[in-house]
Amino acid sequence: MNEEPLQIASSAPAVTVSGASAGTFTATPTGLSLNGSTGEITLDGSTANTYTVTNTIAASGSCPQTSATATVTINALPTVNGGADDVVCEGTQVTLTATGADTYSWTGGISQGTPFTPTVGTNTYTVTGTDANNCENTDDVVITVDEE
């Protein structure tokens, strides 16, 4: 098994630590959703933490029991907040400023913290925030612009 720590963003559905295909898999501490037969990790059922995963292969014939370990780190997703939804009048400038991550990317050509004038109607802007572990999460902000 891989000796290097494996870092996983908790938005992926499932991960298998490759290199082992037999025996049983266990993890410490508790909190990792791990299939004991295959080593598959289900992220939705796991808690962000650093785990030691052990693959143990029982003794067979003249071969002794053997085991290998890997360190698996599951990082929490950033809690991205794009700000409150708002209703403004036509021609009003709006500034969207997200929090909760390190870098931000907005849909619709919007730049973080830069004023812009949205079009009349209901406008939904999605921000993707990325943290230092390169984990991403999103939030939506709805800006409704009424005609004058």
C-alpha positions as CSV (number, residue, x, y, z in Angstrom):
1,M,0.0,0.0,0.0
2,N,1.0,3.6,-0.5
3,E,3.2,5.0,2.3
4,E,2.5,8.6,1.3
5,P,-0.5,10.3,3.0
6,L,-3.5,10.3,0.7
7,Q,-5.5,13.6,0.9
8,I,-9.1,13.5,-0.3
9,A,-11.7,16.2,-0.7
10,S,-14.9,15.1,0.9
11,S,-16.9,15.9,-2.2
12,A,-15.8,12.8,-4.1
13,P,-18.3,9.9,-3.8
14,A,-15.9,7.0,-3.1
15,V,-12.2,6.2,-3.2
16,T,-10.2,3.0,-3.1
17,V,-6.7,2.9,-1.9
18,S,-5.0,0.8,-4.5
19,G,-2.2,-1.7,-4.1
20,A,-4.0,-4.3,-2.0
21,S,-6.6,-6.7,-3.1
22,A,-6.9,-9.3,-0.4
23,G,-7.4,-9.6,3.4
24,T,-9.3,-7.2,5.6
25,F,-9.2,-3.5,5.9
26,T,-9.6,-1.5,9.2
27,A,-9.2,2.1,10.1
28,T,-8.4,4.1,13.2
29,P,-9.7,6.3,14.6
30,T,-13.4,5.6,14.0
31,G,-15.3,7.9,11.6
32,L,-14.0,6.5,8.3
33,S,-16.7,4.7,6.2
34,L,-14.5,1.8,5.0
35,N,-15.5,-1.4,3.3
36,G,-13.6,-4.1,5.3
37,S,-13.4,-6.4,2.3
38,T,-12.5,-4.1,-0.6
39,G,-10.9,-1.1,1.1
40,E,-13.3,1.3,-0.6
41,I,-13.8,4.5,1.3
42,T,-17.3,6.2,1.1
43,L,-16.7,9.9,1.7
44,D,-20.4,10.8,2.3
45,G,-20.4,8.5,5.3
46,S,-16.9,9.6,6.6
47,T,-15.9,12.4,8.9
48,A,-13.0,14.8,8.0
49,N,-9.9,13.5,9.8
50,T,-6.6,11.7,9.3
51,Y,-6.9,7.9,9.5
52,T,-4.6,5.0,9.5
53,V,-5.9,2.3,7.2
54,T,-4.5,-1.2,7.8
55,N,-4.8,-4.1,5.3
56,T,-4.2,-7.4,7.0
57,I,-3.8,-10.7,5.1
58,A,-4.1,-13.8,7.3
59,A,-1.5,-16.5,7.4
60,S,-1.9,-19.2,4.8
61,G,0.1,-22.4,4.6
62,S,3.7,-21.5,5.3
63,C,3.2,-17.8,4.7
64,P,2.9,-15.7,7.8
65,Q,0.2,-13.1,8.4
66,T,1.2,-9.7,6.9
67,S,-0.2,-6.2,7.0
68,A,0.5,-2.8,5.5
69,T,-0.8,0.6,6.5
70,A,-1.6,3.9,4.7
71,T,-2.4,7.3,6.0
72,V,-5.6,8.8,4.6
73,T,-6.6,12.4,5.2
74,I,-10.1,13.5,4.4
75,N,-10.4,17.3,4.4
76,A,-13.6,19.1,5.3
77,L,-15.2,21.2,2.5
78,P,-15.0,24.9,3.0
79,T,-18.2,26.6,4.2
80,V,-18.7,29.1,1.4
81,N,-21.2,31.9,1.9
82,G,-21.9,34.2,-1.1
83,G,-23.9,36.6,1.0
84,A,-27.6,37.4,1.3
85,D,-30.1,37.4,-1.6
86,D,-31.2,40.9,-2.4
87,V,-33.8,43.0,-4.3
88,V,-32.6,46.2,-6.0
89,C,-33.9,48.8,-8.4
90,E,-32.8,48.9,-12.1
91,G,-29.4,50.6,-12.5
92,T,-28.3,49.8,-8.9
93,Q,-24.7,48.5,-8.6
94,V,-24.2,45.4,-6.5
95,T,-21.0,44.0,-5.0
96,L,-20.8,40.3,-4.2
97,T,-18.3,39.2,-1.6
98,A,-18.1,35.6,-0.5
99,T,-16.5,34.3,2.7
100,G,-15.4,30.9,4.0
101,A,-12.6,30.0,1.5
102,D,-9.3,31.3,0.2
103,T,-10.1,32.0,-3.4
104,Y,-13.5,32.6,-5.2
105,S,-14.8,32.3,-8.7
106,W,-18.2,33.7,-9.7
107,T,-20.5,32.8,-12.6
108,G,-21.7,35.5,-14.9
109,G,-18.4,37.2,-15.3
110,I,-18.6,38.6,-11.7
111,S,-15.4,39.4,-9.8
112,Q,-15.2,39.0,-6.1
113,G,-15.7,42.4,-4.4
114,T,-16.1,44.3,-7.7
115,P,-19.3,46.4,-8.2
116,F,-21.5,45.5,-11.2
117,T,-25.0,46.4,-12.5
118,P,-27.2,43.3,-12.9
119,T,-29.9,43.0,-15.5
120,V,-33.6,43.4,-14.8
121,G,-35.2,40.2,-13.5
122,T,-34.1,37.4,-11.3
123,N,-30.3,36.7,-11.5
124,T,-28.7,33.7,-9.8
125,Y,-24.9,33.9,-9.2
126,T,-23.0,30.9,-8.1
127,V,-19.7,31.3,-6.3
128,T,-17.1,28.5,-6.0
129,G,-14.8,28.8,-3.1
130,T,-11.5,26.9,-2.9
131,D,-9.5,26.5,0.3
132,A,-5.8,25.8,1.0
133,N,-6.3,22.1,0.5
134,N,-7.8,22.7,-2.9
135,C,-11.2,21.6,-1.7
136,E,-14.2,23.4,-3.3
137,N,-17.7,24.2,-2.3
138,T,-20.4,26.5,-3.8
139,D,-23.2,28.9,-2.8
140,D,-25.8,30.7,-4.7
141,V,-26.9,34.4,-4.4
142,V,-30.1,35.6,-6.0
143,I,-30.3,39.2,-7.0
144,T,-33.7,40.4,-8.2
145,V,-33.7,43.6,-10.2
146,D,-37.0,45.5,-10.4
147,E,-37.7,47.9,-13.3
148,E,-37.9,51.5,-12.4
